[in-house]
Amino acid sequence: MEWGMKNRLQQLMGPDGKCFFMPIDHGYFQGPTSGLEKPGETIKPIISFCDALFVTRGVLRAAIPTDLGKPIILRVSGGTSMAGKDLANEILTTSVEEVIRLNASAVGISVFVGSDYEKETLGNLSRMVNECERYGIPVMAVTAVGRELDKRDARYLSLACRICAELGARVVKTYWCDKDFDKVVKGCPVPVVMAGGPKCESEKEVFEFVYDGMQKGAIGINLGRNVWQNPTPVAIAKALQAIIHKKVTVKEAVDMCNELKNAK
Ligand code: 5RP
């Protein structure tokens, strides 16, 4: 691997090769999102526990300080909305020139395997890989399902992840699943990062799936709403960081989280 590509990938992870990405890109298809009304304020108390920020160019420019001190993963696909016909009908929104100008360390792009726009979104991924590889910029593929959340089983996720890796993604972000997640990771020849999803019932539920996914070979998480929609985001962010980088158990994470909440 060339120096630039390796260096950028290392920027995104801790020295242990594990990662906690903080996504605040939700507005790109769902508009103002609860907890992200002022994205700059949302991340202030929690960003120190994370390894990178996943964001669109618009929010980056408008709300994120240039001295953030964390690498940026720029979301480069979009062009659809909750009000439109099909979330899968995405285009590339951001040029590689812009990625370089904004000094991003990586890009993130959604693909919708099995949708009416499978070929187009896989084409977007391939084009971005062709362009970004030229400059040593890693592409993270996001296996998106739009509104069809029940698609998220091991068979579908294995298919989607493997295709992303085959097309040249350096990292794949996908959903955790309770059955055979280890098979999803094993079938993907590049590192797998777990997506979050809608807010869980409890913090313990979040810690359980993150811990389980890490045991099964994921290198980390890209988890937003379960952190910044939580009334105590710092407590949950710190406990998640400890699962990812300090290998704490679910019980230890719950205890840590409760202690931090009670200390408030
Ligand atoms: C949407 C994304 C988001 O980054 C991701 O889903 C956000 O994380 P969370 O679901 O944990 O709020 O890629 O396609």
Residues whose N, C-alpha, C, O or C-beta is under 5 A from the ligand:
A	BS01	5RP	P23 D25 V142 A144 A195 G196 G197 P198 N222 L223 G224 R225 N226
